[in-house]
Amino acid sequence: MNRPDRMPTLPGEALVEFRDGDFRVIRPGPFVRCAVTGVAIALDDLKYWDVDRNEAYASPQAKLQRLGVPVKL
């Protein structure tokens, strides 16, 4: 959770703990950032994350890219 390589949290950005099947908002905000692309993801639209890395992803392709799987766009 306290990964030194994470992007700094911006004002308005939520701080979230990802769990299996859901997530817990630790600090309220309207969005989180994709760990791969940096794009803002509205909490209402958040569907993809990694529990072990505690990272959010904007799309399945972003998750695959993080895992090192070649992705064709």
Secondary structure, DSSP 4 states (H G I P E B T S, - for coil): ---TTSPPPPTTB-EEEEETTEEEEEE--SEEEBTTT--EEEGGG--EEETTTTEEESSHHHHHHHTT-----
